[in-house]
Amino acid sequence: MSTDHPSSSASSYPSSDASRFHLSLPKRAVFAVPDGAGVGIACRSGSVWVTLDRDLRDIVLAPGERFEGTDHRRVLVSALEASCITVSHAQAAAIALPRRARTRSPWRLLPHGLSPA
């Protein structure tokens, strides 16, 4: 579980459903969902502001309210006060490595089509 705000101390609580988790966000913490399609954000306590990339709407959730993502966009959840949210159906983010980090193994002998194994 990660947050975009370095001073936030988000924590998750075990849930009986593997596709859902609970998250506590201190005031001004930001939680990012890289792909919001099909992701649900439910406010359990506090108040959160939900923003989507390239979307002009302001979505503020109070306790008991829910947002359901429909588009493949990044979703940011900002805690307007100390809050608890439930996130459902979020997929793990895959981050591409920089080109220079993809080096060939020194054990591969490509010019000869050989390898040590």
Biopython code that builds the backbone (N, CA, C, O; Angstrom):
import numpy as np
from Bio.PDB.StructureBuilder import StructureBuilder

atoms = [
    (1, "MET", "N", (0.847, -1.160, 0.000)),
    (1, "MET", "CA", (0.000, 0.000, 0.000)),
    (1, "MET", "C", (0.891, 1.221, 0.000)),
    (1, "MET", "O", (1.796, 1.326, 0.828)),
    (2, "SER", "N", (0.654, 2.144, -0.912)),
    (2, "SER", "CA", (1.490, 3.329, -0.938)),
    (2, "SER", "C", (0.633, 4.557, -1.063)),
    (2, "SER", "O", (-0.513, 4.496, -1.508)),
    (3, "THR", "N", (1.201, 5.669, -0.666)),
    (3, "THR", "CA", (0.523, 6.938, -0.813)),
    (3, "THR", "C", (1.451, 7.880, -1.528)),
    (3, "THR", "O", (2.666, 7.685, -1.517)),
    (4, "ASP", "N", (0.898, 8.899, -2.151)),
    (4, "ASP", "CA", (1.706, 9.867, -2.860)),
    (4, "ASP", "C", (2.226, 10.962, -1.949)),
    (4, "ASP", "O", (3.155, 11.677, -2.323)),
    (5, "HIS", "N", (1.659, 11.113, -0.775)),
    (5, "HIS", "CA", (2.053, 12.171, 0.139)),
    (5, "HIS", "C", (3.044, 11.605, 1.130)),
    (5, "HIS", "O", (2.694, 10.684, 1.869)),
    (6, "PRO", "N", (4.286, 12.119, 1.183)),
    (6, "PRO", "CA", (5.311, 11.510, 2.013)),
    (6, "PRO", "C", (4.997, 11.518, 3.496)),
    (6, "PRO", "O", (5.473, 10.644, 4.221)),
    (7, "SER", "N", (4.207, 12.481, 3.976)),
    (7, "SER", "CA", (3.972, 12.540, 5.410)),
    (7, "SER", "C", (2.727, 11.771, 5.820)),
    (7, "SER", "O", (2.397, 11.732, 7.005)),
    (8, "SER", "N", (2.023, 11.156, 4.867)),
    (8, "SER", "CA", (0.815, 10.422, 5.239)),
    (8, "SER", "C", (1.203, 9.072, 5.809)),
    (8, "SER", "O", (2.213, 8.482, 5.425)),
    (9, "SER", "N", (0.393, 8.601, 6.720)),
    (9, "SER", "CA", (0.661, 7.297, 7.321)),
    (9, "SER", "C", (-0.552, 6.413, 7.118)),
    (9, "SER", "O", (-1.203, 6.001, 8.078)),
    (10, "ALA", "N", (-0.849, 6.126, 5.871)),
    (10, "ALA", "CA", (-2.013, 5.301, 5.544)),
    (10, "ALA", "C", (-1.771, 3.887, 6.015)),
    (10, "ALA", "O", (-0.659, 3.367, 5.928)),
    (11, "SER", "N", (-2.814, 3.278, 6.509)),
    (11, "SER", "CA", (-2.698, 1.892, 6.932)),
    (11, "SER", "C", (-3.903, 1.129, 6.441)),
    (11, "SER", "O", (-4.994, 1.687, 6.318)),
    (12, "SER", "N", (-3.710, -0.145, 6.159)),
    (12, "SER", "CA", (-4.833, -0.944, 5.681)),
    (12, "SER", "C", (-5.258, -1.896, 6.781)),
    (12, "SER", "O", (-4.473, -2.247, 7.662)),
    (13, "TYR", "N", (-6.494, -2.301, 6.715)),
    (13, "TYR", "CA", (-7.044, -3.244, 7.674)),
    (13, "TYR", "C", (-7.496, -4.466, 6.910)),
    (13, "TYR", "O", (-8.031, -4.336, 5.809)),
    (14, "PRO", "N", (-7.294, -5.658, 7.467)),
    (14, "PRO", "CA", (-7.690, -6.868, 6.755)),
    (14, "PRO", "C", (-9.184, -6.861, 6.460)),
    (14, "PRO", "O", (-9.984, -6.352, 7.246)),
    (15, "SER", "N", (-9.537, -7.418, 5.346)),
    (15, "SER", "CA", (-10.931, -7.497, 4.940)),
    (15, "SER", "C", (-11.226, -8.923, 4.524)),
    (15, "SER", "O", (-10.332, -9.656, 4.101)),
    (16, "SER", "N", (-12.488, -9.313, 4.645)),
    (16, "SER", "CA", (-12.854, -10.676, 4.254)),
    (16, "SER", "C", (-12.890, -10.826, 2.735)),
    (16, "SER", "O", (-12.859, -11.946, 2.226)),
    (17, "ASP", "N", (-12.954, -9.717, 2.009)),
    (17, "ASP", "CA", (-13.008, -9.745, 0.546)),
    (17, "ASP", "C", (-11.652, -9.304, 0.007)),
    (17, "ASP", "O", (-11.203, -8.193, 0.289)),
    (18, "ALA", "N", (-10.994, -10.173, -0.771)),
    (18, "ALA", "CA", (-9.649, -9.876, -1.262)),
    (18, "ALA", "C", (-9.626, -8.724, -2.249)),
    (18, "ALA", "O", (-8.572, -8.123, -2.454)),
    (19, "SER", "N", (-10.754, -8.395, -2.869)),
    (19, "SER", "CA", (-10.781, -7.314, -3.844)),
    (19, "SER", "C", (-11.133, -5.971, -3.200)),
    (19, "SER", "O", (-11.394, -4.995, -3.904)),
    (20, "ARG", "N", (-11.142, -5.921, -1.870)),
    (20, "ARG", "CA", (-11.518, -4.707, -1.160)),
    (20, "ARG", "C", (-10.594, -4.510, 0.035)),
    (20, "ARG", "O", (-10.223, -5.474, 0.705)),
    (21, "PHE", "N", (-10.224, -3.264, 0.299)),
    (21, "PHE", "CA", (-9.429, -2.980, 1.483)),
    (21, "PHE", "C", (-9.838, -1.632, 2.057)),
    (21, "PHE", "O", (-10.375, -0.773, 1.358)),
    (22, "HIS", "N", (-9.569, -1.469, 3.355)),
    (22, "HIS", "CA", (-9.879, -0.240, 4.064)),
    (22, "HIS", "C", (-8.592, 0.547, 4.239)),
    (22, "HIS", "O", (-7.516, -0.031, 4.388)),
    (23, "LEU", "N", (-8.708, 1.853, 4.220)),
    (23, "LEU", "CA", (-7.537, 2.714, 4.296)),
    (23, "LEU", "C", (-7.844, 3.908, 5.185)),
    (23, "LEU", "O", (-8.870, 4.567, 5.017)),
    (24, "SER", "N", (-6.951, 4.187, 6.136)),
    (24, "SER", "CA", (-7.066, 5.388, 6.968)),
    (24, "SER", "C", (-6.144, 6.441, 6.394)),
    (24, "SER", "O", (-4.965, 6.177, 6.157)),
    (25, "LEU", "N", (-6.671, 7.629, 6.169)),
    (25, "LEU", "CA", (-5.890, 8.724, 5.606)),
    (25, "LEU", "C", (-5.889, 9.899, 6.577)),
    (25, "LEU", "O", (-6.956, 10.381, 6.955)),
    (26, "PRO", "N", (-4.715, 10.369, 6.987)),
    (26, "PRO", "CA", (-4.683, 11.581, 7.804)),
    (26, "PRO", "C", (-5.046, 12.798, 6.947)),
    (26, "PRO", "O", (-5.021, 12.723, 5.719)),
    (27, "LYS", "N", (-5.373, 13.885, 7.576)),
    (27, "LYS", "CA", (-5.741, 15.103, 6.864)),
    (27, "LYS", "C", (-4.669, 15.474, 5.840)),
    (27, "LYS", "O", (-3.480, 15.453, 6.158)),
    (28, "ARG", "N", (-5.070, 15.808, 4.637)),
    (28, "ARG", "CA", (-4.241, 16.211, 3.498)),
    (28, "ARG", "C", (-3.458, 15.080, 2.847)),
    (28, "ARG", "O", (-2.644, 15.335, 1.960)),
    (29, "ALA", "N", (-3.681, 13.849, 3.260)),
    (29, "ALA", "CA", (-3.015, 12.718, 2.596)),
    (29, "ALA", "C", (-3.685, 12.488, 1.246)),
    (29, "ALA", "O", (-4.867, 12.781, 1.063)),
    (30, "VAL", "N", (-2.902, 11.955, 0.300)),
    (30, "VAL", "CA", (-3.424, 11.668, -1.034)),
    (30, "VAL", "C", (-3.151, 10.203, -1.355)),
    (30, "VAL", "O", (-2.036, 9.710, -1.182)),
    (31, "PHE", "N", (-4.187, 9.520, -1.824)),
    (31, "PHE", "CA", (-4.077, 8.127, -2.243)),
    (31, "PHE", "C", (-4.376, 8.081, -3.732)),
    (31, "PHE", "O", (-5.383, 8.634, -4.176)),
    (32, "ALA", "N", (-3.517, 7.428, -4.515)),
    (32, "ALA", "CA", (-3.681, 7.380, -5.972)),
    (32, "ALA", "C", (-4.053, 5.980, -6.437)),
    (32, "ALA", "O", (-3.515, 4.984, -5.954)),
    (33, "VAL", "N", (-4.979, 5.923, -7.381)),
    (33, "VAL", "CA", (-5.348, 4.686, -8.074)),
    (33, "VAL", "C", (-4.983, 4.911, -9.538)),
    (33, "VAL", "O", (-5.614, 5.738, -10.196)),
    (34, "PRO", "N", (-3.984, 4.201, -10.072)),
    (34, "PRO", "CA", (-3.517, 4.458, -11.439)),
    (34, "PRO", "C", (-4.579, 4.275, -12.516)),
    (34, "PRO", "O", (-4.591, 5.019, -13.497)),
    (35, "ASP", "N", (-5.467, 3.303, -12.354)),
    (35, "ASP", "CA", (-6.528, 3.058, -13.343)),
    (35, "ASP", "C", (-7.839, 2.917, -12.592)),
    (35, "ASP", "O", (-8.064, 1.918, -11.909)),
    (36, "GLY", "N", (-8.703, 3.912, -12.715)),
    (36, "GLY", "CA", (-9.938, 3.949, -11.947)),
    (36, "GLY", "C", (-11.114, 3.208, -12.550)),
    (36, "GLY", "O", (-12.197, 3.218, -11.965)),
    (37, "ALA", "N", (-10.947, 2.565, -13.695)),
    (37, "ALA", "CA", (-12.067, 1.858, -14.323)),
    (37, "ALA", "C", (-12.543, 0.723, -13.419)),
    (37, "ALA", "O", (-11.780, -0.195, -13.119)),
    (38, "GLY", "N", (-13.796, 0.785, -12.990)),
    (38, "GLY", "CA", (-14.379, -0.258, -12.156)),
    (38, "GLY", "C", (-14.016, -0.179, -10.687)),
    (38, "GLY", "O", (-14.441, -1.032, -9.908)),
    (39, "VAL", "N", (-13.245, 0.815, -10.287)),
    (39, "VAL", "CA", (-12.815, 0.953, -8.898)),
    (39, "VAL", "C", (-13.868, 1.717, -8.112)),
    (39, "VAL", "O", (-14.384, 2.734, -8.576)),
    (40, "GLY", "N", (-14.182, 1.226, -6.929)),
    (40, "GLY", "CA", (-15.122, 1.900, -6.044)),
    (40, "GLY", "C", (-14.387, 2.535, -4.881)),
    (40, "GLY", "O", (-13.484, 1.928, -4.305)),
    (41, "ILE", "N", (-14.770, 3.754, -4.534)),
    (41, "ILE", "CA", (-14.222, 4.455, -3.367)),
    (41, "ILE", "C", (-15.414, 4.799, -2.480)),
    (41, "ILE", "O", (-16.293, 5.554, -2.894)),
    (42, "ALA", "N", (-15.454, 4.259, -1.278)),
    (42, "ALA", "CA", (-16.535, 4.548, -0.341)),
    (42, "ALA", "C", (-15.952, 5.269, 0.861)),
    (42, "ALA", "O", (-14.951, 4.825, 1.424)),
    (43, "CYS", "N", (-16.559, 6.365, 1.257)),
    (43, "CYS", "CA", (-16.115, 7.114, 2.434)),
    (43, "CYS", "C", (-16.795, 6.515, 3.659)),
    (43, "CYS", "O", (-18.022, 6.471, 3.737)),
    (44, "ARG", "N", (-15.992, 6.056, 4.613)),
    (44, "ARG", "CA", (-16.524, 5.458, 5.842)),
    (44, "ARG", "C", (-16.613, 6.493, 6.955)),
    (44, "ARG", "O", (-17.537, 6.466, 7.769)),
    (45, "SER", "N", (-15.637, 7.415, 6.985)),
    (45, "SER", "CA", (-15.655, 8.496, 7.972)),
    (45, "SER", "C", (-14.821, 9.646, 7.439)),
    (45, "SER", "O", (-13.972, 9.453, 6.569)),
    (46, "GLY", "N", (-15.061, 10.839, 7.958)),
    (46, "GLY", "CA", (-14.320, 12.009, 7.494)),
    (46, "GLY", "C", (-14.920, 12.561, 6.216)),
    (46, "GLY", "O", (-16.132, 12.503, 6.007)),
    (47, "SER", "N", (-14.053, 13.102, 5.358)),
    (47, "SER", "CA", (-14.480, 13.688, 4.096)),
    (47, "SER", "C", (-13.314, 13.620, 3.118)),
    (47, "SER", "O", (-12.192, 13.989, 3.465)),
    (48, "VAL", "N", (-13.570, 13.152, 1.897)),
    (48, "VAL", "CA", (-12.510, 13.045, 0.891)),
    (48, "VAL", "C", (-12.938, 13.716, -0.406)),
    (48, "VAL", "O", (-14.120, 13.776, -0.743)),
    (49, "TRP", "N", (-11.947, 14.211, -1.115)),
    (49, "TRP", "CA", (-12.150, 14.850, -2.410)),
    (49, "TRP", "C", (-11.581, 13.905, -3.458)),
    (49, "TRP", "O", (-10.403, 13.553, -3.397)),
    (50, "VAL", "N", (-12.395, 13.493, -4.412)),
    (50, "VAL", "CA", (-11.990, 12.570, -5.465)),
    (50, "VAL", "C", (-11.811, 13.371, -6.752)),
    (50, "VAL", "O", (-12.723, 14.077, -7.182)),
    (51, "THR", "N", (-10.637, 13.259, -7.359)),
    (51, "THR", "CA", (-10.391, 13.926, -8.642)),
    (51, "THR", "C", (-9.888, 12.891, -9.641)),
    (51, "THR", "O", (-9.204, 11.933, -9.280)),
    (52, "LEU", "N", (-10.244, 13.105, -10.904)),
    (52, "LEU", "CA", (-9.815, 12.230, -11.989)),
    (52, "LEU", "C", (-9.017, 13.050, -12.979)),
    (52, "LEU", "O", (-9.309, 14.226, -13.195)),
    (53, "ASP", "N", (-8.007, 12.435, -13.584)),
    (53, "ASP", "CA", (-7.233, 13.124, -14.620)),
    (53, "ASP", "C", (-8.170, 13.586, -15.733)),
    (53, "ASP", "O", (-9.055, 12.843, -16.157)),
    (54, "ARG", "N", (-7.971, 14.802, -16.197)),
    (54, "ARG", "CA", (-8.728, 15.405, -17.295)),
    (54, "ARG", "C", (-10.239, 15.432, -17.049)),
    (54, "ARG", "O", (-11.021, 15.275, -17.986)),
    (55, "ASP", "N", (-10.648, 15.630, -15.800)),
    (55, "ASP", "CA", (-12.066, 15.732, -15.453)),
    (55, "ASP", "C", (-12.241, 16.975, -14.585)),
    (55, "ASP", "O", (-11.546, 17.130, -13.581)),
    (56, "LEU", "N", (-13.147, 17.849, -14.956)),
    (56, "LEU", "CA", (-13.308, 19.131, -14.260)),
    (56, "LEU", "C", (-14.231, 19.051, -13.040)),
    (56, "LEU", "O", (-14.361, 20.029, -12.303)),
    (57, "ARG", "N", (-14.864, 17.909, -12.823)),
    (57, "ARG", "CA", (-15.784, 17.787, -11.688)),
    (57, "ARG", "C", (-15.062, 17.825, -10.348)),
    (57, "ARG", "O", (-13.915, 17.391, -10.237)),
    (58, "ASP", "N", (-15.734, 18.342, -9.346)),
    (58, "ASP", "CA", (-15.294, 18.242, -7.958)),
    (58, "ASP", "C", (-16.211, 17.223, -7.302)),
    (58, "ASP", "O", (-17.423, 17.428, -7.229)),
    (59, "ILE", "N", (-15.635, 16.124, -6.824)),
    (59, "ILE", "CA", (-16.424, 15.070, -6.198)),
    (59, "ILE", "C", (-15.996, 14.985, -4.743)),
    (59, "ILE", "O", (-14.875, 14.571, -4.448)),
    (60, "VAL", "N", (-16.868, 15.366, -3.843)),
    (60, "VAL", "CA", (-16.578, 15.307, -2.412)),
    (60, "VAL", "C", (-17.479, 14.251, -1.802)),
    (60, "VAL", "O", (-18.698, 14.287, -1.969)),
    (61, "LEU", "N", (-16.866, 13.304, -1.090)),
    (61, "LEU", "CA", (-17.625, 12.227, -0.465)),
    (61, "LEU", "C", (-17.670, 12.435, 1.043)),
    (61, "LEU", "O", (-16.650, 12.703, 1.679)),
    (62, "ALA", "N", (-18.862, 12.306, 1.600)),
    (62, "ALA", "CA", (-19.087, 12.322, 3.043)),
    (62, "ALA", "C", (-19.303, 10.877, 3.485)),
    (62, "ALA", "O", (-19.459, 9.999, 2.636)),
    (63, "PRO", "N", (-19.317, 10.609, 4.781)),
    (63, "PRO", "CA", (-19.541, 9.237, 5.244)),
    (63, "PRO", "C", (-20.813, 8.629, 4.646)),
    (63, "PRO", "O", (-21.877, 9.247, 4.644)),
    (64, "GLY", "N", (-20.672, 7.404, 4.142)),
    (64, "GLY", "CA", (-21.796, 6.696, 3.536)),
    (64, "GLY", "C", (-21.916, 6.908, 2.036)),
    (64, "GLY", "O", (-22.690, 6.208, 1.384)),
    (65, "GLU", "N", (-21.171, 7.854, 1.469)),
    (65, "GLU", "CA", (-21.243, 8.099, 0.028)),
    (65, "GLU", "C", (-20.161, 7.310, -0.698)),
    (65, "GLU", "O", (-19.132, 6.956, -0.121)),
    (66, "ARG", "N", (-20.419, 7.038, -1.997)),
    (66, "ARG", "CA", (-19.529, 6.185, -2.781)),
    (66, "ARG", "C", (-19.324, 6.764, -4.172)),
    (66, "ARG", "O", (-20.229, 7.369, -4.748)),
    (67, "PHE", "N", (-18.110, 6.567, -4.708)),
    (67, "PHE", "CA", (-17.785, 6.932, -6.084)),
    (67, "PHE", "C", (-17.403, 5.659, -6.815)),
    (67, "PHE", "O", (-16.662, 4.830, -6.287)),
    (68, "GLU", "N", (-17.909, 5.504, -8.031)),
    (68, "GLU", "CA", (-17.576, 4.339, -8.864)),
    (68, "GLU", "C", (-16.913, 4.835, -10.143)),
    (68, "GLU", "O", (-17.537, 5.558, -10.920)),
    (69, "GLY", "N", (-15.649, 4.455, -10.373)),
    (69, "GLY", "CA", (-14.922, 4.869, -11.571)),
    (69, "GLY", "C", (-15.391, 4.096, -12.789)),
    (69, "GLY", "O", (-15.638, 2.892, -12.710)),
    (70, "THR", "N", (-15.514, 4.788, -13.922)),
    (70, "THR", "CA", (-15.945, 4.132, -15.152)),
    (70, "THR", "C", (-14.907, 4.237, -16.264)),
    (70, "THR", "O", (-14.933, 3.455, -17.214)),
    (71, "ASP", "N", (-13.996, 5.198, -16.149)),
    (71, "ASP", "CA", (-13.015, 5.434, -17.208)),
    (71, "ASP", "C", (-11.621, 4.995, -16.783)),
    (71, "ASP", "O", (-11.313, 4.911, -15.594)),
    (72, "HIS", "N", (-10.786, 4.718, -17.776)),
    (72, "HIS", "CA", (-9.389, 4.366, -17.517)),
    (72, "HIS", "C", (-8.603, 5.666, -17.303)),
    (72, "HIS", "O", (-7.931, 6.163, -18.207)),
    (73, "ARG", "N", (-8.706, 6.191, -16.101)),
    (73, "ARG", "CA", (-8.008, 7.422, -15.703)),
    (73, "ARG", "C", (-7.455, 7.234, -14.306)),
    (73, "ARG", "O", (-7.927, 6.396, -13.537)),
    (74, "ARG", "N", (-6.442, 8.032, -13.992)),
    (74, "ARG", "CA", (-5.904, 8.036, -12.635)),
    (74, "ARG", "C", (-6.920, 8.716, -11.720)),
    (74, "ARG", "O", (-7.510, 9.734, -12.082)),
    (75, "VAL", "N", (-7.118, 8.146, -10.538)),
    (75, "VAL", "CA", (-8.017, 8.703, -9.540)),
    (75, "VAL", "C", (-7.181, 9.092, -8.324)),
    (75, "VAL", "O", (-6.407, 8.284, -7.811)),
    (76, "LEU", "N", (-7.340, 10.335, -7.865)),
    (76, "LEU", "CA", (-6.679, 10.789, -6.652)),
    (76, "LEU", "C", (-7.737, 11.011, -5.580)),
    (76, "LEU", "O", (-8.756, 11.657, -5.822)),
    (77, "VAL", "N", (-7.484, 10.471, -4.399)),
    (77, "VAL", "CA", (-8.387, 10.643, -3.267)),
    (77, "VAL", "C", (-7.631, 11.460, -2.228)),
    (77, "VAL", "O", (-6.636, 10.995, -1.673)),
    (78, "SER", "N", (-8.099, 12.672, -1.964)),
    (78, "SER", "CA", (-7.447, 13.589, -1.024)),
    (78, "SER", "C", (-8.301, 13.695, 0.232)),
    (78, "SER", "O", (-9.501, 13.955, 0.152)),
    (79, "ALA", "N", (-7.688, 13.495, 1.377)),
    (79, "ALA", "CA", (-8.413, 13.587, 2.643)),
    (79, "ALA", "C", (-8.544, 15.057, 3.050)),
    (79, "ALA", "O", (-7.545, 15.735, 3.286)),
    (80, "LEU", "N", (-9.777, 15.537, 3.127)),
    (80, "LEU", "CA", (-10.028, 16.909, 3.561)),
    (80, "LEU", "C", (-9.928, 17.014, 5.080)),
    (80, "LEU", "O", (-9.725, 18.098, 5.627)),
    (81, "GLU", "N", (-10.072, 15.885, 5.746)),
    (81, "GLU", "CA", (-9.884, 15.738, 7.187)),
    (81, "GLU", "C", (-9.491, 14.283, 7.403)),
    (81, "GLU", "O", (-9.536, 13.492, 6.461)),
    (82, "ALA", "N", (-9.112, 13.913, 8.610)),
    (82, "ALA", "CA", (-8.773, 12.513, 8.862)),
    (82, "ALA", "C", (-9.962, 11.660, 8.428)),
    (82, "ALA", "O", (-11.092, 11.901, 8.854)),
    (83, "SER", "N", (-9.706, 10.661, 7.577)),
    (83, "SER", "CA", (-10.788, 9.905, 6.961)),
    (83, "SER", "C", (-10.461, 8.429, 6.855)),
    (83, "SER", "O", (-9.297, 8.029, 6.899)),
    (84, "CYS", "N", (-11.507, 7.625, 6.715)),
    (84, "CYS", "CA", (-11.389, 6.200, 6.410)),
    (84, "CYS", "C", (-12.153, 5.960, 5.128)),
    (84, "CYS", "O", (-13.283, 6.423, 4.973)),
    (85, "ILE", "N", (-11.529, 5.223, 4.195)),
    (85, "ILE", "CA", (-12.198, 4.884, 2.942)),
    (85, "ILE", "C", (-12.090, 3.380, 2.724)),
    (85, "ILE", "O", (-11.229, 2.709, 3.293)),
    (86, "THR", "N", (-12.981, 2.873, 1.889)),
    (86, "THR", "CA", (-12.894, 1.495, 1.422)),
    (86, "THR", "C", (-12.678, 1.565, -0.083)),
    (86, "THR", "O", (-13.419, 2.238, -0.799)),
    (87, "VAL", "N", (-11.652, 0.860, -0.552)),
    (87, "VAL", "CA", (-11.323, 0.820, -1.977)),
    (87, "VAL", "C", (-11.627, -0.594, -2.457)),
    (87, "VAL", "O", (-11.162, -1.571, -1.870)),
    (88, "SER", "N", (-12.414, -0.696, -3.530)),
    (88, "SER", "CA", (-12.748, -2.020, -4.054)),
    (88, "SER", "C", (-12.368, -2.138, -5.523)),
    (88, "SER", "O", (-12.459, -1.178, -6.289)),
    (89, "HIS", "N", (-11.949, -3.317, -5.888)),
    (89, "HIS", "CA", (-11.608, -3.695, -7.261)),
    (89, "HIS", "C", (-10.444, -2.907, -7.862)),
    (89, "HIS", "O", (-10.383, -2.744, -9.080)),
    (90, "ALA", "N", (-9.531, -2.421, -7.045)),
    (90, "ALA", "CA", (-8.348, -1.726, -7.563)),
    (90, "ALA", "C", (-7.324, -2.755, -8.007)),
    (90, "ALA", "O", (-7.123, -3.766, -7.334)),
    (91, "GLN", "N", (-6.680, -2.504, -9.126)),
    (91, "GLN", "CA", (-5.638, -3.382, -9.647)),
    (91, "GLN", "C", (-4.276, -2.844, -9.233)),
    (91, "GLN", "O", (-4.094, -1.633, -9.108)),
    (92, "ALA", "N", (-3.336, -3.729, -9.023)),
    (92, "ALA", "CA", (-1.972, -3.303, -8.701)),
    (92, "ALA", "C", (-1.375, -2.566, -9.886)),
    (92, "ALA", "O", (-1.620, -2.922, -11.039)),
    (93, "ALA", "N", (-0.596, -1.547, -9.597)),
    (93, "ALA", "CA", (0.026, -0.748, -10.664)),
    (93, "ALA", "C", (1.308, -1.417, -11.136)),
    (93, "ALA", "O", (2.092, -1.918, -10.330)),
    (94, "ALA", "N", (1.508, -1.421, -12.420)),
    (94, "ALA", "CA", (2.749, -1.911, -13.004)),
    (94, "ALA", "C", (3.539, -0.699, -13.465)),
    (94, "ALA", "O", (3.022, 0.147, -14.195)),
    (95, "ILE", "N", (4.772, -0.619, -13.045)),
    (95, "ILE", "CA", (5.608, 0.520, -13.397)),
    (95, "ILE", "C", (6.727, 0.037, -14.317)),
    (95, "ILE", "O", (7.492, -0.860, -13.963)),
    (96, "ALA", "N", (6.810, 0.633, -15.481)),
    (96, "ALA", "CA", (7.864, 0.256, -16.427)),
    (96, "ALA", "C", (9.215, 0.755, -15.919)),
    (96, "ALA", "O", (9.332, 1.867, -15.404)),
    (97, "LEU", "N", (10.209, -0.075, -16.071)),
    (97, "LEU", "CA", (11.565, 0.313, -15.684)),
    (97, "LEU", "C", (12.156, 1.226, -16.751)),
    (97, "LEU", "O", (11.849, 1.083, -17.935)),
    (98, "PRO", "N", (12.999, 2.157, -16.337)),
    (98, "PRO", "CA", (13.661, 2.994, -17.339)),
    (98, "PRO", "C", (14.476, 2.124, -18.292)),
    (98, "PRO", "O", (14.940, 1.050, -17.910)),
    (99, "ARG", "N", (14.647, 2.574, -19.504)),
    (99, "ARG", "CA", (15.357, 1.816, -20.547)),
    (99, "ARG", "C", (16.739, 1.384, -20.080)),
    (99, "ARG", "O", (17.140, 0.243, -20.313)),
    (100, "ARG", "N", (17.462, 2.265, -19.433)),
    (100, "ARG", "CA", (18.831, 1.948, -19.014)),
    (100, "ARG", "C", (18.889, 0.850, -17.952)),
    (100, "ARG", "O", (19.927, 0.207, -17.796)),
    (101, "ALA", "N", (17.807, 0.626, -17.227)),
    (101, "ALA", "CA", (17.797, -0.410, -16.198)),
    (101, "ALA", "C", (17.638, -1.807, -16.790)),
    (101, "ALA", "O", (17.865, -2.801, -16.101)),
    (102, "ARG", "N", (17.258, -1.887, -18.036)),
    (102, "ARG", "CA", (17.084, -3.186, -18.692)),
    (102, "ARG", "C", (18.376, -3.576, -19.396)),
    (102, "ARG", "O", (18.513, -3.419, -20.609)),
    (103, "THR", "N", (19.288, -4.072, -18.637)),
    (103, "THR", "CA", (20.578, -4.463, -19.212)),
    (103, "THR", "C", (20.588, -5.964, -19.458)),
    (103, "THR", "O", (19.842, -6.715, -18.829)),
    (104, "ARG", "N", (21.409, -6.372, -20.342)),
    (104, "ARG", "CA", (21.536, -7.798, -20.638)),
    (104, "ARG", "C", (22.365, -8.480, -19.568)),
    (104, "ARG", "O", (23.252, -7.880, -18.962)),
    (105, "SER", "N", (22.065, -9.702, -19.360)),
    (105, "SER", "CA", (22.802, -10.486, -18.385)),
    (105, "SER", "C", (24.241, -10.673, -18.864)),
    (105, "SER", "O", (24.465, -10.969, -20.037)),
    (106, "PRO", "N", (25.212, -10.505, -17.974)),
    (106, "PRO", "CA", (26.606, -10.729, -18.381)),
    (106, "PRO", "C", (26.878, -12.207, -18.665)),
    (106, "PRO", "O", (27.921, -12.550, -19.221)),
    (107, "TRP", "N", (25.955, -13.069, -18.291)),
    (107, "TRP", "CA", (26.151, -14.497, -18.495)),
    (107, "TRP", "C", (25.675, -14.973, -19.858)),
    (107, "TRP", "O", (25.907, -16.129, -20.212)),
    (108, "ARG", "N", (25.035, -14.144, -20.612)),
    (108, "ARG", "CA", (24.548, -14.511, -21.935)),
    (108, "ARG", "C", (25.638, -14.283, -22.976)),
    (108, "ARG", "O", (26.245, -13.212, -23.010)),
    (109, "LEU", "N", (25.884, -15.239, -23.793)),
    (109, "LEU", "CA", (26.867, -15.136, -24.855)),
    (109, "LEU", "C", (26.122, -15.031, -26.178)),
    (109, "LEU", "O", (26.131, -15.959, -26.988)),
    (110, "LEU", "N", (25.477, -13.886, -26.386)),
    (110, "LEU", "CA", (24.596, -13.709, -27.529)),
    (110, "LEU", "C", (25.269, -13.869, -28.885)),
    (110, "LEU", "O", (24.674, -14.477, -29.775)),
    (111, "PRO", "N", (26.483, -13.355, -29.089)),
    (111, "PRO", "CA", (27.063, -13.488, -30.429)),
    (111, "PRO", "C", (27.198, -14.933, -30.885)),
    (111, "PRO", "O", (27.199, -15.209, -32.085)),
    (112, "HIS", "N", (27.310, -15.846, -29.948)),
    (112, "HIS", "CA", (27.507, -17.250, -30.306)),
    (112, "HIS", "C", (26.259, -18.094, -30.078)),
    (112, "HIS", "O", (26.249, -19.296, -30.348)),
    (113, "GLY", "N", (25.187, -17.439, -29.570)),
    (113, "GLY", "CA", (23.953, -18.178, -29.300)),
    (113, "GLY", "C", (24.087, -19.128, -28.129)),
    (113, "GLY", "O", (23.325, -20.089, -28.021)),
    (114, "LEU", "N", (25.046, -18.875, -27.248)),
    (114, "LEU", "CA", (25.303, -19.754, -26.116)),
    (114, "LEU", "C", (24.939, -19.075, -24.806)),
    (114, "LEU", "O", (24.916, -17.846, -24.726)),
    (115, "SER", "N", (24.657, -19.856, -23.794)),
    (115, "SER", "CA", (24.484, -19.346, -22.443)),
    (115, "SER", "C", (25.111, -20.358, -21.494)),
    (115, "SER", "O", (25.247, -21.528, -21.853)),
    (116, "PRO", "N", (25.495, -19.940, -20.296)),
    (116, "PRO", "CA", (26.189, -20.842, -19.385)),
    (116, "PRO", "C", (25.295, -21.952, -18.819)),
    (116, "PRO", "O", (25.807, -22.926, -18.267)),
    (117, "ALA", "N", (23.991, -21.823, -18.945)),
    (117, "ALA", "CA", (23.106, -22.836, -18.359)),
    (117, "ALA", "C", (22.857, -23.997, -19.272)),
    (117, "ALA", "O", (22.131, -24.923, -18.909)),
]
sb = StructureBuilder()
sb.init_structure("model")
sb.init_model(0)
sb.init_chain("A")
sb.init_seg("    ")
for serial, (resi, resn, name, xyz) in enumerate(atoms, 1):
    if name == "N":
        sb.init_residue(resn, " ", resi, " ")
    sb.init_atom(name, np.array(xyz, "f"), 0.0, 1.0, " ", f" {name:<3s}", serial, name[0])
structure = sb.get_structure()
